[in-house]
Amino acid sequence: MISMRLRSLRRHFEAWRRELDLVALGTLADMMPLLDENRILVRMGVDRINQIGGERRMALRELLIKLRLHEMQIGTTEIVWKICPLINSAGRMSQADIAANLFFETDPVEAASLASKLIELNRKRRALGDRLWKKLLPQAYSSLDNFAGKMLIVADPEIPRGITGILATRLQKAIAPVAVVIAIKNEKASGSIRCDSAINALGWLNAASQLFDDFGGHPQAGGFCIPSARITQLIEVSQKWIRHAKTEGAKSTSLSVDAKLSHQDFSRLGPRGIEKLLKHLEPYGQGFPPLVFLTREVRIFQANLVGKPENKHLKLLVSLGSNRWPALWWNGAKNYGSLIKVDDEVDLVYKLDRDLWRGVEARRLTILEASPCSI
């Protein structure tokens, strides 16, 4: 009797388990904290996504083929940075039906065609974003002057509603503590706000709430709908708000190191042992970031400037134990020839990320900080 009951429960669980890949996609796309039951669901969902053959959902199989990720184990990083943006691009380009149809499609030929359309839509979305970025920069700097360097608001009929958040994030990170981007569509407009950690976006949304038809968000980001005729009023309200906006103090930029790994640790574990350790602690994401390591007296064997159109990054080859590891320091070019010199040794703080260059899977150090060796 008990065994029959267990078999019945197992059948129900198996049906539920088959949908966990979608649970993982949704949880990661919405950047939900990977804590408690979310960790369990996402881990099982990622395992489901990595099932080879008929076990893998057709839509995901076709997308992974297009991204050249179908022959390797993928983790939350690849899902967040490669798969989710690809799916979201359809909605951002006002063609969400393409992504929806792909996940309902049962014909392999049609599924492959829809996946190709998603790839093309994402390419167009990125090209459009780059073009609008160049167009909006003069308006952004002009607006920044009107807000005494504390905020900017840009609005344009060419901006699709689906990429206001992307543009606002880019402007906020590059130019101003607070950035608002508005897409104008005849009498109606909609937009996004992005703030740094010192300013609360909800304060701005509430201050201008009487002008909005609808709005919502959280402390660092929000969205709203507004009649186009009220944009001038919105700018006036914003100028008053930013003068009195309370800053909460920027969050600490100090690095927290999870573990110190010596050269002896690397030699003892080897690449396979390190890989096993990293996979054992997955999934990584919001609320559970990748581990940060410290290794002292790391020798630099090679150092090259890389990046397009400017050489802003550092590509290195360094010693860890008895092996040499590739490393990348984003925006680290300023340290070339000073802190980073070939044949010198430094103390490194880094993450161990997957490098999927040209479909070849390997581990690479992503350097977060470096300093002269401690005495």
C-alpha positions as CSV (number, residue, x, y, z in Angstrom):
1,M,0.0,0.0,0.0
2,I,2.8,2.4,0.9
3,S,4.8,1.5,-2.2
4,M,1.7,2.2,-4.4
5,R,1.3,5.6,-2.7
6,L,5.0,6.4,-3.2
7,R,4.7,5.5,-6.9
8,S,1.7,7.8,-7.3
9,L,3.5,10.7,-5.6
10,R,6.6,10.1,-7.8
11,R,4.4,10.4,-10.9
12,H,3.0,13.7,-9.7
13,F,6.5,15.0,-8.8
14,E,7.9,14.0,-12.2
15,A,5.3,16.0,-14.0
16,W,6.1,19.0,-11.8
17,R,9.8,18.5,-12.2
18,R,9.5,18.8,-16.0
19,E,8.5,22.4,-15.6
20,L,11.3,23.5,-13.4
21,D,13.4,24.8,-16.3
22,L,10.8,27.5,-16.8
23,V,10.8,28.2,-13.0
24,A,14.6,28.7,-13.1
25,L,14.3,31.0,-16.2
26,G,11.6,33.1,-14.6
27,T,13.4,33.3,-11.2
28,L,16.7,34.3,-12.8
29,A,15.2,36.7,-15.3
30,D,13.4,38.6,-12.5
31,M,16.7,38.6,-10.5
32,M,15.0,37.1,-7.5
33,P,17.2,36.2,-4.5
34,L,18.6,32.7,-4.7
35,L,17.9,31.8,-1.1
36,D,15.9,29.2,0.7
37,E,13.4,27.4,-1.6
38,N,14.5,29.5,-4.6
39,R,17.9,27.9,-4.4
40,I,16.4,24.4,-4.5
41,L,14.0,25.2,-7.4
42,V,16.7,27.0,-9.5
43,R,19.3,24.3,-9.0
44,M,16.8,21.6,-10.1
45,G,15.7,23.8,-13.0
46,V,19.3,24.3,-14.2
47,D,19.8,20.6,-14.0
48,R,16.7,20.2,-16.2
49,I,18.0,22.7,-18.7
50,N,21.2,20.7,-18.9
51,Q,19.5,17.5,-19.8
52,I,20.7,16.3,-23.2
53,G,18.5,14.9,-25.9
54,G,14.7,14.6,-25.6
55,E,14.8,15.6,-22.0
56,R,15.7,19.2,-22.9
57,R,12.9,21.5,-23.8
58,M,12.8,22.1,-27.6
59,A,12.8,25.9,-27.3
60,L,15.8,25.9,-25.0
61,R,17.6,23.4,-27.2
62,E,17.3,25.6,-30.2
63,L,18.4,28.7,-28.4
64,L,21.4,26.9,-26.9
65,I,22.4,25.6,-30.4
66,K,22.2,29.2,-31.8
67,L,24.4,30.4,-28.9
68,R,26.8,27.5,-29.3
69,L,26.2,26.4,-25.7
70,H,24.4,23.1,-26.5
71,E,27.3,20.8,-26.0
72,M,28.4,22.1,-22.5
73,Q,27.0,22.4,-19.0
74,I,25.6,25.9,-18.4
75,G,25.1,27.6,-15.2
76,T,23.1,30.6,-13.9
77,T,25.6,33.1,-15.3
78,E,25.0,31.9,-18.9
79,I,21.2,31.8,-18.3
80,V,21.2,35.4,-16.9
81,W,23.5,37.0,-19.4
82,K,22.8,35.0,-22.6
83,I,19.5,33.2,-22.6
84,C,17.2,35.6,-20.6
85,P,18.2,38.7,-22.6
86,L,17.6,36.8,-25.8
87,I,14.1,35.8,-24.8
88,N,13.4,39.3,-23.4
89,S,14.5,41.0,-26.6
90,A,11.3,39.9,-28.3
91,G,9.2,41.9,-25.8
92,R,11.6,44.9,-25.9
93,M,11.1,45.0,-29.7
94,S,7.3,44.7,-29.4
95,Q,7.3,41.2,-30.8
96,A,6.8,39.1,-27.7
97,D,4.7,36.6,-29.6
98,I,7.9,35.2,-31.2
99,A,9.3,34.2,-27.9
100,A,6.0,32.9,-26.7
101,N,5.4,30.9,-29.9
102,L,8.9,29.4,-29.6
103,F,8.1,27.8,-26.2
104,F,4.8,26.4,-27.5
105,E,6.2,25.1,-30.8
106,T,6.4,21.3,-31.3
107,D,7.8,21.3,-34.8
108,P,11.6,21.2,-34.7
109,V,11.9,23.1,-38.0
110,E,9.6,25.9,-37.0
111,A,11.3,26.1,-33.6
112,A,14.7,26.5,-35.2
113,S,13.2,29.3,-37.4
114,L,11.7,31.1,-34.4
115,A,15.0,30.8,-32.5
116,S,16.8,32.4,-35.4
117,K,14.3,35.2,-35.4
118,L,15.0,35.8,-31.7
119,I,18.7,36.0,-32.4
120,E,18.1,38.6,-35.1
121,L,15.7,40.6,-32.9
122,N,18.4,40.7,-30.2
123,R,20.9,41.9,-32.7
124,K,18.6,44.7,-33.9
125,R,17.8,45.6,-30.3
126,R,21.5,46.0,-29.5
127,A,22.1,48.0,-32.7
128,L,19.1,50.3,-31.9
129,G,20.4,50.8,-28.4
130,D,23.8,51.9,-29.6
131,R,22.3,54.3,-32.2
132,L,19.9,55.9,-29.7
133,W,22.7,56.1,-27.1
134,K,24.7,58.3,-29.5
135,K,21.6,60.3,-30.4
136,L,20.6,60.9,-26.8
137,L,24.0,61.9,-25.4
138,P,23.8,65.6,-26.3
139,Q,20.3,65.8,-24.8
140,A,21.5,63.9,-21.7
141,Y,24.4,66.3,-21.0
142,S,22.2,69.3,-21.6
143,S,19.6,68.0,-19.2
144,L,22.4,67.2,-16.7
145,D,23.4,70.9,-16.7
146,N,19.7,71.8,-15.9
147,F,19.8,69.5,-12.9
148,A,23.1,70.7,-11.5
149,G,24.8,67.5,-12.4
150,K,22.5,65.4,-10.1
151,M,19.9,64.0,-12.6
152,L,19.0,63.9,-16.3
153,I,15.8,63.4,-18.2
154,V,15.7,62.5,-21.9
155,A,12.7,61.9,-24.1
156,D,12.4,61.0,-27.8
157,P,9.7,59.6,-30.2
158,E,12.3,57.1,-31.6
159,I,12.8,55.3,-28.3
160,P,10.9,52.0,-28.1
161,R,9.2,51.5,-24.7
162,G,11.0,48.2,-24.3
163,I,14.5,49.6,-24.1
164,T,13.9,52.7,-21.8
165,G,15.2,50.7,-18.8
166,I,18.3,49.6,-20.7
167,L,19.1,53.2,-21.8
168,A,18.4,54.6,-18.3
169,T,20.7,52.1,-16.7
170,R,23.5,52.9,-19.2
171,L,23.1,56.7,-18.7
172,Q,22.9,56.3,-14.9
173,K,26.1,54.3,-14.8
174,A,28.0,56.5,-17.2
175,I,26.8,60.1,-16.5
176,A,24.4,60.9,-13.7
177,P,23.3,59.5,-10.2
178,V,19.7,59.6,-11.5
179,A,18.6,59.0,-15.1
180,V,15.1,59.0,-16.6
181,V,14.4,57.9,-20.2
182,I,11.0,58.5,-21.8
183,A,9.5,57.0,-24.9
184,I,7.0,59.3,-26.6
185,K,4.2,57.7,-28.6
186,N,1.8,60.5,-29.8
187,E,-0.3,61.6,-26.8
188,K,1.1,58.9,-24.5
189,A,4.5,58.4,-23.1
190,S,6.2,55.8,-20.8
191,G,9.5,55.7,-19.2
192,S,12.0,54.3,-16.7
193,I,14.1,55.7,-13.9
194,R,17.4,54.3,-12.6
195,C,19.2,55.5,-9.5
196,D,22.5,54.8,-7.8
197,S,22.4,53.4,-4.3
198,A,22.4,56.8,-2.6
199,I,19.0,58.0,-3.9
200,N,15.6,56.3,-3.7
201,A,13.7,56.2,-7.0
202,L,10.4,55.7,-5.0
203,G,10.8,59.2,-3.7
204,W,10.8,60.6,-7.2
205,L,7.9,58.4,-8.3
206,N,5.8,59.5,-5.3
207,A,6.7,63.2,-5.8
208,A,5.5,63.1,-9.4
209,S,2.6,60.7,-8.8
210,Q,-0.1,63.1,-9.7
211,L,1.3,63.5,-13.2
212,F,1.4,59.7,-13.9
213,D,-1.3,57.5,-15.2
214,D,0.4,54.6,-13.6
215,F,3.8,53.9,-11.9
216,G,5.7,51.4,-9.8
217,G,9.2,50.3,-8.9
218,H,11.7,49.8,-6.1
219,P,14.4,52.0,-4.5
220,Q,16.8,51.8,-7.5
221,A,14.5,51.4,-10.5
222,G,10.9,52.2,-11.6
223,G,8.6,52.6,-14.5
224,F,5.7,54.9,-15.3
225,C,3.1,56.0,-17.9
226,I,2.4,59.7,-18.4
227,P,0.6,61.9,-21.0
228,S,3.1,63.4,-23.3
229,A,1.8,66.9,-22.6
230,R,2.9,66.6,-18.9
231,I,6.6,65.9,-19.6
232,T,7.5,69.6,-19.2
233,Q,5.7,69.5,-15.8
234,L,7.6,66.4,-14.9
235,I,10.9,68.1,-15.5
236,E,9.9,71.0,-13.3
237,V,8.7,68.7,-10.5
238,S,12.0,66.8,-10.8
239,Q,14.1,69.9,-10.6
240,K,12.5,70.7,-7.3
241,W,12.7,67.1,-6.0
242,I,16.3,66.6,-6.8
243,R,17.3,69.8,-4.9
244,H,15.8,68.3,-1.7
245,A,16.2,64.6,-2.3
246,K,17.8,62.9,0.7
247,T,20.8,60.8,0.0
248,E,21.2,57.6,2.0
249,G,25.0,57.4,1.6
250,A,26.6,55.3,-1.0
251,K,27.0,51.6,-0.1
252,S,30.5,50.5,0.9
253,T,32.7,49.6,-2.1
254,S,35.0,47.4,0.0
255,L,35.4,43.9,-1.2
256,S,34.4,40.9,0.9
257,V,36.7,37.9,0.5
258,D,35.0,34.5,1.0
259,A,38.1,32.4,1.1
260,K,41.9,32.6,0.9
261,L,43.4,30.0,-1.5
262,S,47.1,29.4,-1.3
263,H,49.2,28.1,-4.1
264,Q,49.4,24.8,-2.1
265,D,45.6,24.7,-2.1
266,F,45.5,25.0,-5.9
267,S,48.2,22.3,-6.3
268,R,46.4,20.0,-4.0
269,L,42.9,20.5,-5.5
270,G,43.9,20.9,-9.1
271,P,41.6,22.2,-11.8
272,R,39.1,19.4,-11.3
273,G,39.0,19.9,-7.6
274,I,38.4,23.6,-8.0
275,E,35.6,22.9,-10.6
276,K,34.0,20.4,-8.2
277,L,34.1,23.0,-5.4
278,L,32.5,25.8,-7.5
279,K,29.8,23.5,-8.8
280,H,28.9,22.1,-5.4
281,L,28.0,25.6,-4.2
282,E,25.8,26.6,-7.3
283,P,23.5,28.2,-8.1
284,Y,25.0,31.7,-7.9
285,G,22.9,34.9,-8.4
286,Q,21.0,37.6,-6.4
287,G,21.6,37.1,-2.7
288,F,24.2,34.4,-3.3
289,P,27.0,35.9,-5.5
290,P,29.9,33.9,-6.9
291,L,32.7,33.2,-4.4
292,V,35.5,35.8,-4.1
293,F,39.0,34.5,-3.4
294,L,42.3,35.9,-2.3
295,T,45.6,34.5,-3.4
296,R,48.9,36.1,-2.5
297,E,52.2,36.3,-4.4
298,V,50.7,35.6,-7.8
299,R,53.2,35.8,-10.6
300,I,52.3,37.6,-13.9
301,F,53.6,35.7,-16.9
302,Q,51.8,37.7,-19.6
303,A,49.9,41.0,-19.7
304,N,48.1,42.5,-22.7
305,L,45.7,45.3,-23.3
306,V,42.5,44.3,-25.0
307,G,39.1,45.7,-25.9
308,K,37.3,47.5,-28.7
309,P,37.3,50.3,-29.7
310,E,39.7,51.2,-26.8
311,N,42.1,48.9,-25.0
312,K,40.4,49.3,-21.6
313,H,40.9,45.8,-20.3
314,L,43.8,43.7,-19.1
315,K,44.2,40.1,-20.3
316,L,46.7,38.1,-18.2
317,L,48.3,34.8,-17.7
318,V,49.1,34.1,-14.0
319,S,50.4,31.4,-11.7
320,L,48.1,29.6,-9.3
321,G,49.8,26.6,-7.7
322,S,51.5,24.4,-10.3
323,N,49.3,25.7,-13.1
324,R,49.0,28.8,-15.2
325,W,45.5,30.4,-15.5
326,P,44.1,33.0,-17.9
327,A,42.7,36.1,-16.2
328,L,40.8,39.2,-17.2
329,W,40.6,42.5,-15.4
330,W,37.7,44.6,-16.8
331,N,38.7,48.3,-17.1
332,G,42.0,47.4,-15.6
333,A,44.2,49.0,-18.3
334,K,45.2,51.9,-16.0
335,N,47.2,49.4,-14.0
336,Y,49.3,48.1,-16.9
337,G,53.0,48.9,-16.5
338,S,52.5,50.1,-12.9
339,L,50.9,47.6,-10.6
340,I,50.8,44.9,-13.3
341,K,54.2,44.1,-14.7
342,V,55.3,40.9,-16.4
343,D,57.5,38.7,-14.0
344,D,56.3,40.7,-11.0
345,E,54.1,39.2,-8.2
346,V,50.9,40.7,-6.8
347,D,48.2,39.8,-4.3
348,L,45.0,39.1,-6.3
349,V,41.3,39.2,-5.3
350,Y,39.2,37.5,-8.0
351,K,36.3,35.3,-9.0
352,L,36.6,32.1,-11.0
353,D,34.2,32.4,-13.9
354,R,33.4,30.3,-16.9
355,D,35.0,31.4,-20.1
356,L,32.9,30.2,-23.1
357,W,35.0,31.9,-25.8
358,R,34.1,30.3,-29.2
359,G,32.2,27.5,-27.5
360,V,35.2,26.2,-25.6
361,E,34.5,25.9,-21.8
362,A,37.2,26.8,-19.4
363,R,37.8,28.6,-16.1
364,R,39.2,32.1,-16.0
365,L,40.0,34.5,-13.2
366,T,38.0,37.7,-13.2
367,I,40.2,40.1,-11.3
368,L,38.4,42.4,-8.8
369,E,41.4,44.0,-7.2
370,A,45.2,43.7,-7.0
371,S,47.8,45.1,-4.7
372,P,51.6,44.8,-4.1
373,C,52.6,41.7,-2.2
374,S,52.3,42.0,1.5
375,I,55.5,42.1,3.4
